[in-house]
Amino acid sequence: MRIQVTRTGGLAGHVRRAELDTTERVDAPHVHALAREAVAGGLRAPSYGVPDGFHYEITVDGRTVHCADPKLTESQRELVSLVLREGA
């Protein structure tokens, strides 16, 4: 499974992108479950939360959803954190 996250917004307005391929990961079943839940809880169109908050675009195997702080689900928050931390 290929997961891409793009984070925009924040005080500085920097864009951050990362991609994670779960093929060789030992925790792939957990990451796949997070991805399914994150996509199920996302919106098809961009949404913006609070001023200076982050907006996220999550793409899982070609399907893209949007979410924004502070209204991320637990699975979205965990998935975004994982991909931005460990993705390339």
Secondary structure, 3 states (H helix, E strand, C coil): CEEEEEEEECCCCCCEEEEEECCCCCCHHHHHHHHHHHHHCCECCCCCCCCCCEEEEEEECCEEEEEECCCCCHHHHHHHHHHHHHCC
